[in-house]
Amino acid sequence: MEILSTAQADFEPRFQALLDDARETTARVDGAVSAIIGEVRAEGDAALLRLTSRFDGWAPEGVAALRVTPQQIDAAVASIEPGLMQALDTAATRIEAFHRAQLPADIDLPGTDGVALGMRWNALDAVGLYVPGGKAAYPSSVLMNALPARVAGVERVAMVVPTPGGALNPLVLAAAKRAGVAEIWRVGGAQAVAALAWGTESIAPVDRIVGPGNAYVAEAKRQVFGRVGIDSIAGPSEVLVLADARNDPAHVAMDLLAQAEHDEAAQSILITDDAAFAEAVIREVEKALTTLPRRAIAGESWARHGAVILVRDWDEACALANRLAPEHLQIMLDDPRAVFGKIRHAGAAFLGRHTPEAIGDYVAGPNHVLPTGRSSRFSSGLSVFDFLKRTTWVQAEPHGLRAIGPAAVLLAEAEGLGAHGASVQIRLDEMQLRR
Amino acid sequence: MEILSTAQADFEPRFQALLDDARETTARVDGAVSAIIGEVRAEGDAALLRLTSRFDGWAPEGVAALRVTPQQIDAAVASIEPGLMQALDTAATRIEAFHRAQLPADIDLPGTDGVALGMRWNALDAVGLYVPGGKAAYPSSVLMNALPARVAGVERVAMVVPTPGGALNPLVLAAAKRAGVAEIWRVGGAQAVAALAWGTESIAPVDRIVGPGNAYVAEAKRQVFGRVGIDSIAGPSEVLVLADARNDPAHVAMDLLAQAEHDEAAQSILITDDAAFAEAVIREVEKALTTLPRRAIAGESWARHGAVILVRDWDEACALANRLAPEHLQIMLDDPRAVFGKIRHAGAAFLGRHTPEAIGDYVAGPNHVLPTGRSSRFSSGLSVFDFLKRTTWVQAEPHGLRAIGPAAVLLAEAEGLGAHGASVQIRLDEMQLRR
């Protein structure tokens, strides 16, 4: 953990080092992945069966066994305690409502000059949702990825999830059921991505693949990009907390650790204007690290990537926040909206002293799939926009073409594109003749 | 050129072959490109000077010579005939108006339960615009790439354009001036992309790079993706024309050729319900191919990738159009909107008999940078959305956290994330104590 102060002479190089801290070391798996994709393309279902036996430690008896049955889904739901099912439903209801508010309107400009213009949004036909197996199988991620697709109007959402040792994860199945996902395949890894992109005898291809995964899954998504769309490939998680001394240091410490417990490569940063408060937070972090269940992971993240930055005022803090462009930003100040107004780059913001980032991970409503590694400078969290695309349109009446056609002809000729110009000019000539 | 009919027994495999037609053969240039990027990262401006001498055939006298001066821009504008400047202005004015109509509204949900939610759009800080040099230097592309960024509110648009042999392209500079782009660098290729992504002593880095380029530029964009955002990498252009026998075959033929003249790999397809009309269009294409300035290119595109498909009705045509998911779609029918209502996948549509696609390339208003190669199934044309990103936000009051916090705690515990749950629970416990 590093302690910096903007008052120090060496602040700028130290802050720059923090910005340049490449927390991810990606394994090179491109060769292995392209071999797997090749097998699935060549052999379809047979390759899926063989690769599932090899990598997931169970041997499906034929292709039918790869599809999760409605009975298996119902049994999963029945096995979950009602309070937890209720929590899942609260989360889903709020996520749906927020994403419905994102749905954009079409544009329809009649035009006063004989040229009507517009833009229409359409949902994608089919989306594939990758859900990791094992310890990182998060029901909240199923909701966050599937619900925006459903709200956007995607007709077919096909989920793939590895079932290591053949074990189904009941909470993941329950989340899928609540999200309206009925097509679930027990395949994972690069082979699942290949099946979604290229299709097999059993699995129809999709148009876009979303959802988190390990290095093999990320590389497979990279390799099938172009044939299908993909979401951005997430790096380790981050939080930046702006907090003054009026906060409870224990609250701030736990907010920092909630991020750190995700992954040793996660990063938690506190910016404050009070040195004594900074010290109090650091002590609370150390205290909590003696008791937390995931203290080994959280402790390593805090030690390696954590930072506390002392600033002279909140304008200085905003300038640093914009350079960090964090995935998650907590603003724990008296007037959080005033400071938020000066923030240009952040994936998601959590305003005030009673809004720990964790409520955004589960139940607040906005998506928890967010841009990492400073990419909120140019990209955004998952949303209904990921499952919609636009078609623009133009409809010219004869007098409209007469009005704007000559400019098109001039520009086409200046660019040396004769048929472009001619396709407009022959129509203009004919109108001239008819007059 | 192929002629298909849905009435033929072998239609399905032949149509599938058309869908699978990979028109692009990308050269492998990744090694050369990563070497160039490495040089620019290590040496900055010095590498730009050396690489410009090597690849562009002129030797800039120092870094200052790489920046186009206001005097050079004004001289370029003065050299262009007024009619053409007027056409450029007509185009720019209409493009601006259409893209302004795209600007989305923020979301601000006060919430009735003590949890306010919202989403805010912000423009990117800085965007790089790649403009190809030489014969493919299109002023219309400068407008189509730069104006949406300006309309979105991007403060800094930095343009890079190679000047082979040292020659500036006056129309490109005039288009840049009209689009409000004042920062223009005379560099191109992978070195220009590297400079925009990583920055040099003279060129500040940007957040996203857009604009077309050759194989080196496309590969450089792929390699810097992640550090900065990039636009999608365009393949060869396509048009699909749906036309009945009430059209003039010469109009349809010229619309097909306007696409074919772009590139030998371009693809023009006609779908019609009238065999005699199809033959008339084919004859008109052959006739026009004897006179067009770019007949060699257009002829090769038509011969290799062109197709005419006979259908029994327009529903059948719509189904095929959705499978083709064309970049450009012309619907030359009496009621084009009824048929357009059945189209789910197309980059841009041109409705009616008086709307040749070429007016969309220049002056209609919607963007001409569009998804190719069937990718309109999952992606969209360039727009203000490419230059904006979203930050979601949540602000919970104490009673709001009391309402939704317990569900977050349950879900966090079910996922084994103890600090997530604790960050909510310690606040709930404290409120309990205070009551």
Interface residues (C-beta under 8 A of the other chain):
Chain A: G83 L84 Q86 A87 L88 T90 A91 R94 F98 A101 Q102 P104 I107 L109 V115 L117 M119 N122 L124 D125 K135 Y138 P139 S140 L171 D207 R208 G226 V228 G229 D248 A250 H251 M254 D255 L257 A258 A260 E261 H262 A288 L292 P293 R294 A298 P336 R337 F340 I343 R344 H345 A346 G347 A348 A349 F350 L351 G352 H354 T355 P356 E357 A358 I359 G360 D361 Y362 V363 A364 G365 P366 N367 P371 G373 S375 S376 R377 F378 S379 S380 G381 S383 F385 K389 R390 T391 T392 W393 V394 Q395 A396 E397 P398 G400 L401 I404 G405 P406 A407 A408 L410 L411 A412 A414 E415 G416 L417 G418 A419 H420 G421 A422 S423 V424 I426 R427 E430
Chain B: G83 L84 Q86 A87 L88 T90 A91 R94 F98 A101 Q102 P104 I107 L109 V115 L117 M119 N122 L124 D125 K135 Y138 P139 S140 L171 D207 R208 G226 V228 G229 I233 D248 A250 H251 M254 D255 L257 A258 A260 E261 H262 A288 L292 P293 R294 A298 P336 R337 F340 I343 R344 H345 A346 G347 A348 A349 F350 L351 G352 H354 T355 P356 E357 A358 I359 G360 D361 Y362 V363 A364 G365 P366 N367 P371 G373 S375 S376 R377 F378 S379 S380 G381 S383 F385 K389 R390 T391 T392 W393 V394 Q395 A396 E397 P398 G400 L401 I404 G405 P406 A407 A408 L410 L411 A412 A414 E415 G416 L417 G418 A419 H420 G421 A422 S423 V424 I426 R427 E430
